[in-house]
Amino acid sequence: MLFIFSARIQLCKQFHGLLIKLEMLYPGLTQRLSDLQALLLFWLEILLFHWIELGTLCFLGLML
């Protein structure tokens, strides 16, 4: 278990190092990636709430 946790930490450090190198090559890249992630999460939330609302309406329709 400790080995897996250690491997994950090492992988995160390598990924962070890669992002730093990419940021040096392409200034503003990490900000754009962050914005893209926020946009994807926004649409995921909209879809999730839509399906929850649709499920609730169907449930209420069945109850009536």
C-alpha positions in Angstrom: 0.0 0.0 0.0 2.8 2.4 0.9 4.5 1.5 -2.4 1.4 2.5 -4.4 1.1 5.8 -2.5 4.9 6.5 -3.1 4.5 5.7 -6.8 1.6 8.1 -7.0 3.5 10.9 -5.4 6.4 10.3 -7.8 4.1 10.3 -10.8 2.6 13.6 -9.6 6.0 15.1 -9.2 7.0 14.0 -12.7 3.8 15.4 -14.1 4.3 18.7 -12.3 7.8 18.9 -13.7 6.5 18.3 -17.2 3.9 21.1 -16.7 6.7 23.5 -15.6 8.8 22.6 -18.7 5.7 23.1 -21.0 4.9 26.4 -19.3 8.5 27.6 -20.1 8.0 26.6 -23.8 4.4 27.9 -24.1 3.7 30.7 -21.7 0.1 30.7 -20.4 -0.4 27.0 -21.1 -1.2 26.0 -17.6 -3.8 28.8 -17.3 -5.4 27.7 -20.5 -5.5 24.0 -19.3 -7.0 25.2 -16.0 -9.6 27.2 -17.9 -10.4 24.2 -20.1 -10.7 21.9 -17.0 -13.1 24.5 -15.4 -15.2 24.6 -18.6 -15.4 20.8 -18.8 -16.4 20.6 -15.1 -19.1 23.3 -15.7 -20.7 21.3 -18.6 -20.4 18.1 -16.6 -22.3 19.8 -13.7 -25.0 21.0 -16.1 -25.4 17.5 -17.6 -25.5 16.0 -14.1 -28.1 18.4 -12.8 -30.1 17.9 -16.0 -30.2 14.2 -15.6 -31.1 14.5 -11.9 -33.9 16.9 -12.7 -35.1 14.6 -15.5 -35.1 11.6 -13.2 -36.9 13.6 -10.5 -39.6 14.6 -13.0 -40.0 11.1 -14.2 -40.3 9.8 -10.6 -42.9 12.5 -9.8 -44.8 11.6 -13.0 -44.9 7.9 -12.0 -46.1 8.9 -8.5 -49.0 10.8 -10.0 
